[in-house]
Amino acid sequence: MRFDGKVGIVTGGASGIGEATAIGFARRGGTVIIADHSERGAKAVAKEIADFGGKAIPLKTDVTKEADIQAAVTLARKEFGRLDFIHNNAYAFGKGWVPALVGEFKDEFWDHSINIGLTAVFRGSGSIVNTASISGLFADYKNAAYNAAKAGVINFTRAAAQEYGQFGVRVNCVCPGVIATPPVRQITTQTGHREKFEQKVPLRRMGKPEELANVVLFLASDLSSYVTGAAYVCDGGLTLSSRVEL
């Protein structure tokens, strides 16, 4: 699986799944624009890529702003004359977010979830891979806005794949379970729930960002040239059970 001569944009590329995708794309010959709200983080990943001989450009980006997304696309086409791959991955819970019932959910957190999780996905060209979640396939307790946003990403992916397939554009999404990204590690450590959670996963561990990134890169590559509109689950088997115990 190679990306020689190809150019990609990874939003949320400064850490976690996005970082792993950007590094994986670059290691396989691609040039990547690391679009992230953290300019410092994007520069650090770009330096790591440059250190092993890869090509990357960091770009401070707010994915809720049309102008910022357009700037990333313009940069790719201006600097390299093409754009082959977009990984719409950026997502972060709003500052001060806490789990809440639907009727108790604060408006600003709902708006933030929709803007970051869904609206920012209305972009792209070439092979597009959106990061959804198993939370878009099933409901989480006290997390309705995130559920709604990720369910929207999944069905938006299908709609876009249907409409743009005629132009040779493939659109797919990945549905990760709990991946050991920095925020997830922090939350599970603070609550002391990591071991309890891992016992619910058939593989008995959280996923690694690189494992999810490998699925993203497959969908970005020519190996998946006849795959579009798909929602790939990568959750260690967490959603295999009906939760009914006899």
Secondary structure, DSSP 8 states (H G I E B T S, - for coil): ---TT-EEEEETTTSHHHHHHHHHHHHTT-EEEEEES-HHHHHHHHHHHHHTT-EEEEEE--TT-HHHHHHHHHHHHHHHS---EEEE------TT---B-GGG--HHHHHHHHHHHTGGGS---SEEEEE--GGGTS--TTBHHHHHHHHHHHHHHHHHHHHHGGGT-EEEEEEE-SB--HHHHHHHHHHT-HHHHHTTSTTSS-B-HHHHHHHHHHHHSGGGTT--S-EEEESTTGGG------
